[in-house]
Amino acid sequence: MQLVVARIGRAHGIKGEVTVEVRTDEPELRLGPGAVLATEPAQAGPLTIETGRVHSGRLLLRFEGVRDRTAAEALRNILLIAEVDPAELPEDPEEFYDHQLMDLDVVLTDGTEIGRITEITHLPSQDLFIVERPDGSEVMIPFVEEIVTEIDLEEQRAVITPPPGLIDESEAVIASTRDEGASTGDEDGPSRDGDGSGGDTAAGAGKGDA
């Protein structure tokens, strides 16, 4: 199985190095020296990584045969593609590759069907499942452990416990009304430290493309 692991950015310096936008959680495995990568467009590759280093928080790569800035700039926006065994699993049991999560059935803890994962969006703060409902509509579900309680690859399903309003907006209205009623009580009493909706929630570790 071929998966995109990086996109080449602009040239860096004059000796053929390029910046890369990493799209894998295992760059040391996929983007190490000696790695041979296919490309998109295909005619630009394959490319063999000669050296790699981190500079100012960004990964810099140099490929065999690329010796100057002009040659490096010609590689801009090319996608780097690695061959990955479909049965390969991440080292961390709490982490998953995108291709493992695609098309999983999404259900509640009582078995109620919510839909099917059709896309995974990687944001700086968290990953999102894009889930297609049976009626064709879509819902976005944050891939965090408070919501996605189980990933069962054998049963091909993701079990979720969504907060009010995530799946059904009418539930959010009801919950909001209850909260407003509660807030009219003892306003001078002790306030709660938090309701679990913010802070450092632990992600369920949706991986990148590889």
C-alpha positions as CSV (number, residue, x, y, z in Angstrom):
1,M,0.0,0.0,0.0
2,Q,1.3,3.4,-0.9
3,L,0.8,6.3,1.4
4,V,1.9,10.0,1.3
5,V,4.5,10.7,4.0
6,A,5.6,14.2,3.1
7,R,5.3,17.2,0.7
8,I,8.5,18.9,-0.5
9,G,8.6,22.7,0.2
10,R,11.0,25.4,-0.8
11,A,14.7,25.0,-1.3
12,H,16.9,25.7,1.7
13,G,20.4,27.2,1.1
14,I,22.4,26.6,-2.0
15,K,23.5,22.9,-1.6
16,G,20.3,21.1,-2.7
17,E,18.4,20.9,0.6
18,V,14.7,21.2,0.7
19,T,12.2,21.8,3.5
20,V,9.4,19.2,3.8
21,E,5.9,19.2,5.3
22,V,5.9,15.9,7.2
23,R,2.7,13.8,6.9
24,T,3.8,10.9,9.0
25,D,4.1,10.4,12.7
26,E,7.2,8.2,12.1
27,P,9.6,10.4,10.0
28,E,12.6,8.7,11.4
29,L,11.3,5.5,9.8
30,R,9.8,6.8,6.6
31,L,12.2,9.7,5.9
32,G,15.6,8.5,7.0
33,P,18.8,8.5,4.9
34,G,18.7,5.7,2.3
35,A,14.9,5.7,2.0
36,V,13.7,5.4,-1.6
37,L,10.4,7.1,-2.2
38,A,7.9,7.2,-5.1
39,T,6.6,10.6,-6.0
40,E,3.4,12.4,-7.2
41,P,3.8,13.3,-10.1
42,A,5.4,9.9,-10.7
43,Q,7.9,11.2,-13.3
44,A,9.7,13.2,-10.7
45,G,10.9,10.1,-8.9
46,P,11.8,7.9,-7.4
47,L,13.9,10.0,-5.0
48,T,16.5,8.6,-2.6
49,I,17.1,10.5,0.6
50,E,20.8,11.2,1.1
51,T,20.7,13.3,4.3
52,G,18.2,14.7,6.7
53,R,18.4,17.1,9.6
54,V,16.2,19.3,11.7
55,H,16.7,23.1,11.4
56,S,14.6,25.6,13.4
57,G,11.9,22.9,14.1
58,R,11.6,22.0,10.4
59,L,12.9,18.8,8.7
60,L,15.4,19.4,5.9
61,L,16.2,16.7,3.3
62,R,18.7,16.3,0.5
63,F,18.2,13.8,-2.2
64,E,20.8,11.9,-4.3
65,G,21.6,13.8,-7.4
66,V,20.2,17.1,-6.2
67,R,23.2,19.4,-5.7
68,D,22.1,23.0,-6.0
69,R,19.3,25.4,-5.2
70,T,17.9,25.3,-8.8
71,A,17.5,21.5,-8.7
72,A,16.0,21.7,-5.2
73,E,13.5,24.3,-6.2
74,A,12.3,22.2,-9.1
75,L,11.1,19.6,-6.5
76,R,8.8,22.0,-4.8
77,N,5.2,20.7,-4.0
78,I,6.1,17.1,-5.0
79,L,4.5,14.5,-2.8
80,L,6.7,11.8,-1.3
81,I,5.1,8.3,-1.2
82,A,6.2,5.3,0.9
83,E,5.3,1.7,0.4
84,V,3.7,0.5,3.6
85,D,2.6,-3.1,4.5
86,P,-1.2,-2.8,5.1
87,A,-0.8,-5.2,8.1
88,E,1.8,-3.0,9.7
89,L,0.8,-1.4,13.0
90,P,2.3,1.6,14.9
91,E,4.4,0.8,17.9
92,D,2.0,2.5,20.3
93,P,-1.2,0.4,20.6
94,E,-3.2,3.6,21.1
95,E,-2.1,4.9,17.7
96,F,-3.5,4.1,14.3
97,Y,-2.7,4.8,10.7
98,D,-5.3,6.6,8.6
99,H,-5.9,3.7,6.4
100,Q,-6.8,1.5,9.4
101,L,-9.5,4.0,10.5
102,M,-11.1,4.7,7.1
103,D,-14.5,3.1,6.6
104,L,-14.9,2.0,10.2
105,D,-18.5,1.9,11.4
106,V,-19.1,4.5,14.1
107,V,-21.5,3.4,16.8
108,L,-22.7,4.4,20.3
109,T,-21.9,2.2,23.3
110,D,-25.4,0.7,23.0
111,G,-24.8,-0.3,19.4
112,T,-26.7,2.6,17.7
113,E,-25.3,3.2,14.3
114,I,-24.0,6.8,13.8
115,G,-22.3,6.4,10.4
116,R,-19.0,5.5,8.6
117,I,-15.6,7.3,8.7
118,T,-15.0,8.7,5.3
119,E,-12.2,11.1,6.0
120,I,-9.7,12.0,8.7
121,T,-8.6,15.6,9.1
122,H,-5.4,16.4,11.0
123,L,-5.5,19.7,12.9
124,P,-2.8,21.2,15.1
125,S,-4.8,20.6,18.2
126,Q,-6.5,17.3,17.4
127,D,-7.6,14.9,14.7
128,L,-11.2,14.8,13.4
129,F,-13.2,11.9,12.0
130,I,-15.5,13.0,9.2
131,V,-18.4,10.6,9.5
132,E,-21.1,10.1,6.9
133,R,-24.5,9.5,8.4
134,P,-27.0,7.0,6.9
135,D,-29.0,10.0,5.6
136,G,-26.0,11.3,3.7
137,S,-25.2,14.2,6.0
138,E,-21.8,14.5,7.7
139,V,-20.7,15.0,11.3
140,M,-17.2,15.8,12.7
141,I,-16.1,13.8,15.7
142,P,-12.9,14.8,17.6
143,F,-10.6,11.8,17.9
144,V,-10.0,12.2,21.7
145,E,-10.3,9.5,24.3
146,E,-13.2,11.2,26.1
147,I,-15.3,10.8,23.0
148,V,-13.8,7.8,21.0
149,T,-13.7,5.2,23.7
150,E,-12.8,2.2,21.6
151,I,-11.3,1.3,18.2
152,D,-12.0,-2.3,17.3
153,L,-10.2,-3.2,14.1
154,E,-11.4,-6.8,14.2
155,E,-15.0,-5.7,14.3
156,Q,-14.2,-2.7,12.1
157,R,-15.9,-0.2,14.4
158,A,-15.3,2.9,16.5
159,V,-17.3,3.2,19.7
160,I,-18.1,6.8,20.8
161,T,-19.7,8.5,23.8
162,P,-20.6,11.9,22.3
163,P,-21.4,14.9,24.4
164,P,-24.9,16.5,24.0
165,G,-25.1,18.3,20.7
166,L,-22.2,16.6,18.9
167,I,-24.5,14.3,16.9
168,D,-27.9,15.8,17.5
169,E,-28.1,19.6,17.7
170,S,-31.4,19.5,19.5
171,E,-29.7,17.8,22.4
172,A,-27.4,20.8,22.7
173,V,-30.4,23.1,23.1
174,I,-31.8,20.9,25.9
175,A,-28.5,20.7,27.7
176,S,-28.0,24.5,27.4
177,T,-31.4,25.1,28.9
178,R,-30.6,22.9,31.8
179,D,-27.3,24.7,32.3
180,E,-29.0,28.1,32.4
181,G,-31.5,26.9,34.9
182,A,-28.7,25.6,37.1
183,S,-26.7,28.8,36.9
184,T,-29.6,30.8,38.4
185,G,-29.1,29.0,41.7
186,D,-26.3,29.9,44.2
187,E,-24.1,32.2,42.2
188,D,-21.9,33.0,45.2
189,G,-21.1,29.3,45.9
190,P,-17.9,27.6,44.9
191,S,-17.3,27.3,41.1
192,R,-16.4,24.1,39.4
193,D,-12.8,23.7,38.3
194,G,-13.9,22.6,34.8
195,D,-16.2,20.4,32.9
196,G,-13.7,18.4,30.9
197,S,-14.4,20.4,27.7
198,G,-11.1,22.2,27.7
199,G,-7.5,21.8,28.9
200,D,-5.1,19.1,27.9
201,T,-7.4,16.3,26.7
202,A,-5.4,13.3,25.6
203,A,-5.9,12.5,21.9
204,G,-6.8,9.0,20.8
205,A,-3.6,9.3,18.6
206,G,-4.9,9.3,15.1
207,K,-1.8,9.0,13.0
208,G,-0.8,10.8,9.9
209,D,-0.8,9.3,6.5
210,A,1.7,6.7,7.4
